[in-house]
Amino acid sequence: MNNLLKFPKGFFWGAATSAHQVEGNNHNDWTEWEKANAERLAKESQSRYAHWMKNWSDIKLKAQNPKNYISGKAADHYNRFREDFDIAKSLGHNAHRFSIEWSRIEPEEGKFDEKEIEHYREVIKALRERGLEPFVTLWHWTMPVWFTNNGGFEKRENIKYFVRFCDRVVSELKSEVKFWIVLNEPNIYSGMSYIRGEWPPQKKSYLMFLRVFSNLIEAYNHVYDAIHNINPEVSVGIAQSVNYFEGWIAPVVRWFWVNRFLNRINNHLDFIGVNYYYRRLIRGFNFDAGEGQRTDMGWEIHPEGIYNALKGLSGYHKPIYITENGIADARDAKREKFIGEHLRWLARALGEGVDIRGYFHWSLLDNFEWDKGFWPRFGLVEIDYKTLERKIRPSGYVYAKIAKNNAIENDDLNKSNVL
Ligand code: BGC
């Protein structure tokens, strides 16, 4: 009896991070916003979370402390990346996704910092030395202060600055990187910043949202061309949020949320990166979490959603990488099952012909979760923020076994009894 579910040879197994969330000591539009909003976020936390969050008593102290909302030294990954990649290697990973912080490379308009370029060259070298294939994100939401002071992506004429930054980075690192992710989740960014008005620059304007959205499309297409001019051999794509929607108007919402951006960059797309976290049920005009178990952040755990999302993308006929999938779970009580079940549904999509080539768990390390701060714990590796000590969580070892075997045991499959 075959008791292993095998993944294709050469499948990439890894984890993902982003610069602002783990590096520490950045100076960008988010750090400015954190300083201005930490007190407010701490004050509002009770009214935002206490009424629905089952684990509110666990996180209350942290969520009510303004320091929780300052990224500060984060996981100090900027200085400890070698140690962190040693851990990733020991856990059987053969790939790693991270992002390059624009504000480090170009702290002032037009002034590029060679030292910082060298830093990322070292990061890539450290990955390669450990047998980890780098997947490099060029924009994971944070931007230099000079750029956002100048209107950021609200202005079409600013696109050229982003293209110039990407062009410079890719020219410097061209022989060392095969996979470039130009943008991370433009839909979440523009939605949170311009529709919900919760993230910097906190402007609630549908018109502005549309403008930013279409400027990001244009920026993406320009950067794609720029990268291929430098090196036609590499693969260039996007990490798109494809959280799964169900309910009466779901096909329209899915089109708006997932396909609209992809359709406009479809002829500039070597692969699709999929970030999948949860399902939302649309009831009336509300978007609710369904009846399934919840993460610490209240997101519904719905492994089948990754299968539905993947099947929904198969029509693009592009290679797919899962560029993020993970769970806020401080006690590490649900992560093992979460990983096993999502991978099994992924395997089913693979079995039905969807061209999936890798899986990056979010995240390698506990990190700074944007406006929620440090209390959500996404890491395969726990960070003690006082000592910065790293400790591999039990689920990190379970994922390691899957990565090392390039397979899931039937045990994992039987647990949730789906296939
Ligand atoms: C983002 C990450 C974030 C994760 C969990 C994704 O939307 O790309 O930066 O930490 O979700 O919320």
Boltz pocket constraint, residues with backbone or C-beta under 6 A from the ligand:
constraints:
  - pocket:
      binder: B
      contacts: [[A, 18], [A, 21], [A, 184], [A, 185], [A, 188], [A, 241], [A, 275], [A, 324], [A, 362], [A, 368], [A, 369]]
      max_distance: 6.0
